[in-house]
Each structure stands twice: as structure tokens, then as C-alpha cells.
Amino acid sequence: MVKHIVTWNFLDKAAGNNKEINMKIAKELLEDLKGKVPSIKHIEVGLNFNTLKEAKDVALYCEFEDKKGLDAYQVHDEHQKVAAFIRSITKDRAITDYEY
């Protein structure tokens, strides 16, 4: 099993929306990938409520059968569309992938 975790900080304003709206849009788009990318076994998207300055705004947690499944997800057209949008509304990200 491979686990894929990504966290982001969002821009205060981007794509004509404020941060909170873009966070909700990103959550919906990411969760919708479950029905579009066959290799996703599990997906969760959380919107942060922690007020510490070190906290990230949004967290993505995905599970894949193996590295091949993660690789298929990374290049899938639907993931690429969502990733492009998220890159346009975020200021930074952190990624961790590991086998479990």
C-alpha cells in the first residue's frame, strides 16, 4: 500500500475568489477524482481549523495499491486538470509519499 499526503497554503485571493471559497472548490475537485482515477483506493481532503502559523490550509490523503498506482494517478488527465487549478490558487505545498 502506498500513501500520498499533500498539504497546501492558499493565496488570500486567486481565480476571482477568496481563500475560503478556493479551499472548498479544491476539496470538491480533489474528492471528485475518486470516481475518475481508477488507481485511487481511498481519498480524504481536510480543511484546516488549526490557528497556528505553521498549519497548512488544506490536506490531501490518498491510498494506492502500489507505486504504479500512484504513478498512474500523477499522470492521469483528470488529476492534471485539478493540479493545474490548485497550483494557480496556492502559495506552497508539501508532499510525502510512503509505502505502508
Secondary structure, DSSP 8 states (H G I E B T S, - for coil): -EEEEEEEEE-SEETTEEHHHHHHHHHHHHHHGGGT-TTEEEEEEEE----STT--SEEEEEEESSHHHHHHHHH-HHHHHHHHHHHHHEEEEEEEEEE-
